[in-house]
Amino acid sequence: MKEFKIGGKITLEDGNIYRIVDIIREDNEKYYFCCTVEKNIKPKVLIKKEIDGKVFIKEIIDPKILQKIASQILK
């Protein structure tokens, strides 16, 4: 499994590139707080899953999870 590190880049299928700003552990999961690398900076929280050797990235939109992650980032 390829490990993502702070400062690394993630390119999604739609061609958008995100830089990893922070990695947060919550409920035995790793969440990646990322921002776009181009102007009009847009933050996103992503999660990585590996299935059969393939890496899948999903955006987190659940408000409860986002609230937990936001409180971790602000600490």
Beta strands, then each sheet from edge to edge (+ up, - down):
strand 1: 9-11
strand 2: 17-26
strand 3: 29-36
strand 4: 43-51
strand 5: 54-59
sheet 1: 1+ 2- 3+ 4- 5+
end
